[in-house]
Amino acid sequence: MSKEPWEKVLWKEQPYPDDYVPERLFLSSLRKNPNFKPYTYWPLVLLSGAISQHLASVFIFLDVFMLLHNGHLHPRILVCVAVACFLVGYTVWEIYDRRLTRHGHDPYKKPKTIKSSILLFFSLLCLAPVLRTLTAATSSDSIWALSACLFVLNALLADYTALEGRGPLLRLSSVLSTNAAISASVVLASRLPYDLAVFALVLFSVQSFALFPILRRRLQTTSPPVQIILTVALASLALALTTAVSVMVTYIYATAFAFVTFVAPALLVWAQQYKNEIRGQWDAAVPRIH
């Protein structure tokens, strides 16, 4: 006599082994790469612009430090440039904030921002003599190694996602990234000979690693031409400054920029052919709440 038909139930006792599956149903639920979304090259190049912009800002800061350290840049010029960049950045932020915000504009926001900026400006000015002697007993080689490690940590932990909404969403990795960059800037500033140079460099570092990343993430929500213009402008400025500082640094930056912007997206597109994710009824059950 033939056995009774097999049913896929647990509550019923059947004359079949526990691991029995009919031949017609074997691997019928097999799915390969069900959640796979293929990438294309140029959209990935555009998305890599956030990393390229951050990389350019790091090299720009290092170039500015070398120009100050070698006496090729006057600190007062850097202070004026930092103040001008802050005004331009704040204006751009206000323009996009009013476009993206549907609610009424906060009339107390601008005075608070100006007050905080002035307080930070004078606080850094008062701390400059202390920061200049912060690492007086430390060798320069240790300072270079420490700052390099901190900047690498800053690049790895930086938040490259777009900023949507009215305010930034602070993550632990983003906070650690900012702290690493500011710490590296402080130890580098302690190698400068004058208080005004220390103040100018730390002020520039606050704008480069605390304020600019927030503006950069907000601009990521804009149209692709804006992203392309910003990436090209920062890369060109970084390339020009590195050329004025050192030819070897220029080669390093150009190689890093080309790899991040063009080579890495190509490698990701090429590696998609090896993606092989197998799904089926043997996977752990995922509860669905409706």
N, C-alpha and C positions, 0 to 999 in steps of 0.2 A: 504494500500500500504506500502511496506517495505521502509525503509529509504535508502538513497544512501550510498554507502560504505564509511567508515570513512578513512580519510587520515591524516597523521601526518604533517600538514602544518598550518601556521599561516595566510597566505595571503588569504585563501579561507573561506568563511562563510559556516558552516555546521550545520545541524540540530542536534547537539550533545552538551552536556554541555562542558565547558572549561576543566574540569578535567576528561573527559571521556577517558577510555582506554578499548579496547576490551579484552575479557576474554583470548583469545589466546595469547595476547601480555602482559598480566599483569605479572610483575616480570620476563619477559623473558630476560631483560638486567641485572638482578641481578648477581653480581660477588662478591664472598667472598675472601678476602685476595689476590687481583690480583698482588700486588707487594711484596708478602711475600716470603722471602728467608730463609729457615730453617737453623739454625745454628747447628753445631756439636760440641761436647765437646772439643776435643783436639785442633782443630784450635783456639777456643776461649781461651784455656789455653795459647797457644803460643802468641796470641795477647795481653793477659794480662801481658806479660813479660815486656812491657814498663812501666806499672804502678808499677810492682814489683821492677823494677830496680830503678825507681825514689824513691820509698818508702825506698829501701835499702840505697840509697845515703843520704837521710835525717837522717836515724838512724846512719849511719856511721859518719856523721858530728856531731850529738849530742854526740856520744860516744867519738869522738876526743875531743870535748869541755870538757866533764867530765874528761877525762884523763888529759888534761891540767889544769883544775881547781883544781883537786886533787893532782897535782904535779907528776903524774905517767908517763907523757910524756914530754920530753924536747922539747922546741920550735924549736931548731935548727934541730932536727930530722924531725919534721913536715915540716919545710921549705925545707929540702932536699927531702923529700917524695913528696911534692907538685911540686917541680921543675922536679923531675923524672917523675911524672905522666903527667905533661905538655908536656915533650919531647916525651913520649910514645904516648900520645893522638894526638899530632900534626903529628907524623910519621904515625899513622894509618889513620888520616884524609887525609894526602897527598897521601897515597897509594890508598885509595878508590876514592879520587878526580880524580886521573889520570886514574883510570879504568873507571869511569863513564863519564869523559869529553872527548868528541871527538875532541874538538878544541885544538889549541895549548896552551901549558902551559904558564901562565903569569910569566915572569922572574922577575918582580918587586914585586910579591906577597910575597915571602919569606922574603926579607928585610923589607917590611912594617910590617909583622907580628912580626918579631924579635924586631923591633923598638918599636912597640906598647906594646909588652910584657915587655920590659925593662922599658919603661916609666911607665907602670902600677905598676911594681914591686917597683920602687923607690917612686912612689906617695903614695902607701900604707905604705911604710916604713916611710915616712915623716909624714903621718897622724896618725900613731899608737899612739903617746903620746896624741893627741887630742881625739881619740876614746876611750882611756882607761879611761878618766875622763868624758865621755859623759853623763853617767847616775849615777854620784856619789851621787846625791841627791835623787835618786829613790831607793825604797826598792827592795830587791831581789825577793820577792814574785810577785811584779808587773812585774818585768823583765821576770820571768818564764811564767806568764800568757800571757804577750804580745807576747813573742817569740812563744809560743804554738799556739796562734791564727794565727800568721803570717805564720807559717809552714803549718797549716791546709789550709789556703788560698792559699799558694804556691802549695800544692798538688791538690787542686780543680781546679785551673786555669791553671795548666801546660798543655803544648801542647804535646800530646802523639801520634800524627800522624807521619808517616814516612816522612823523608826529601828527596825529589827528586830534582835533578838539582844541580846547582853549588853553590847557596847561600841559606841561611835560609830565609823563609818567616815569617816576624815578624807580629804577631797578637797582638791586644791590651791585650787579656787575657794572652798571653805568657809574654809580657812585665811586666804586673802587677804581675804575678807569680814570675818572677825573682826578681823584686823589693821587694816583700814581703820576699823572702828568704834572700836576702842580708841585708835587714833591721833587720830581726831576728838575723842574724849572727853578725851584728854590736852591737846590744844591748847585746847579749851574750858575745861578746868579751870585752865589757866594764866592765864585772865582773872579768876579769883576772887581776892578780897583776902586770904583767911585760909588758913593751912595746913590747918586742920581741914575747911574747905569743900572744898579740893582733894582731900583724902583721902576724904571722903565721896562726892564725885562720881565719882572714879576707881573706888572700891569698888563703887558702884552700876552703873557702866558694865561692870565685869567680870561682874557678875551678869546684866546685861541682854543683853550681846552675846557672852559666852563660855559661861555656864552655862545661861541660859534657853533658847537655841536647841536645846541638846541635850535638855532636858526637853520642849520643845515638839514635837520630832520623835518622842520616845518616846510622848507623849500622842496623836499622830496615829494610832497603832495601836489606840486605844480606840474605844468606841462613838461614833456621831455626836452623841448628846446632850452628851457631855463636850466635844467639839469646839465645839459651838454655845455652851455655857455659857462656855468659855474665851474664845472670840471676842467674845461680848457683854460679858463682864466687862472685858477689856482695852480694847475700843472705848469702853465707858462711862467707864472711868477716864481714858483719853486725852482724851475729849471734855470731861470735867469739868475736867481740868487745863488744857487749852488755852483753855477759856472763862475760867478765872481768870487766864490770862496775857495773851491777846490775842483780840479778836473776829475779826480778820483771819486769824489762825492757825487759829481754830476753823473758819472757812469752808474754808480750805485742806485741813485734815484731813478734814472731813466730805465734801468733794468727792472727795478721793483714796480714802477708804474706800468711798464709794458706787460709784465707778468700778471699783475692784478687785473688790469683793464681788458687785455686781449687774450692772453694765453690761458689763464684760469677758466674763463667761460668756455673756451674751446675744449679744454680737458674735460669739463663737466658734461658738455654735449657728447663728446666721444665716449665717455664712460657710461652713458645711458644704455648702450647696447648690452652691457654685462649685468644689468639689473634683472634679477630673477626672484621675485617674491611670490611664494606659493601660498595660496589660501584655500581653505575647504572646511568641511563640517567637523574636522578633527581639531580645529582651533578652539581655544577657550571661548566660552560663551560671553558675549558682551551684552549687558543689560541695556535695553532701550526704554527710556521713560518718555511717554507721550503726554 
